Amino acid sequence: VGLHTLAKSKGKLYFGSATDNPELSDTAYVSILSDNTIFGQITPGNSMKWDATEPSRGTFTFTNGDVIANLAAKNGQLLRGHNCVWHNQLPSWVSSGNFDAPTLTSIVQTHCSTVVGHYKGQVYSWDVVNEPFNDDGTYRTDVFYNTLGTAYIATALQAARAADPDAKLYINDYNIEGPGAKSTAMQTLIKSLKDQGVPIDGVGIQAHLIVGALPGNIQQNIEAFAALGVEVAITELDIRMTLPVTDALLAQQKKDYQTVISACQNVAACVGITIWDYTDKYSWVPSTFSGQGAACPWDANLLKKPAYDGIVAGFGA
Ligand code: G3I
């Protein structure tokens, strides 16, 4: 039985994978990705980001994003939108534009409402705001925060809600897998948005993790988010290792995948899990962390690794 079918049978909404446009010419890759018993959800790894969708002010391009959205529709898969507002992959016309606060507010509104509106009815959930925090729980001092303070978060969420009232609106970040300053800061933000009546439906826990070095209390941390009345998703799971691959590392990786999946499985509000691509062939890890890789459950030959069995075990099968 496929991972998505298994996840559904255990009460989750989906098990999914990120993907990206260049990989879609690989037919062996696409045939596994498109099997909706394995993957019931996909996330575009790059093609809905700001640099891809509004490369110059007011000029929107949805060609690549539409390819992923259409693939999900054809396969009967849920789609997660990723993302509206992020400091990275942000065109320089935004980051270096020296806009005053009213102008930047309007730029954020236009971007979020146009992108979310374009995909209205096609997206289960949107990462409306991505990575707003530093690891110590302070706000990241990007162009949005520096110009608008935290107000840009509500602006983006309200624009997204108006553009697609049925999409679940998320804030997504990394290093919030376990308890700590950054998770606490996210909880404080969620509470404050709810107190102000700003639409917020979910917290995305990215989960770019390291073999043998998982944070403790992942489940307790998911429960703490759920207690705020939001849903939770594991949005970008991968668990990297220092190369070369050894049997011992693969065995530890299997355990670590099981730990993360079971933490989500054990909390009703944790609706689904997305791996940040399913195969080492297309993982972002080696190009970012020199000497590291093998982070995905399928190897570079599209063969299942022990991690796959760890996922199955994590769902309690
Ligand atoms: O588009 C250019 C292309 O024109 C150029 O020829 C090529 C040469 O390097 O680069 C292309 O841009 C790359 C882009 O992916 C699209 O392929 C960038 O160099 C590369 O840095 C970028 O990496 C992406 C990364 O986000 C950027 O931060 C990864 O594919 C993507 O998987 C990764 O995803 C992020 C999530 O969005 C947020 N959370 C962390 C996660 C992992 O970093």
Residues whose N, C-alpha, C, O or C-beta is under 5 A from the ligand:
A	BS01	G3I	G45 N46 N88 W284
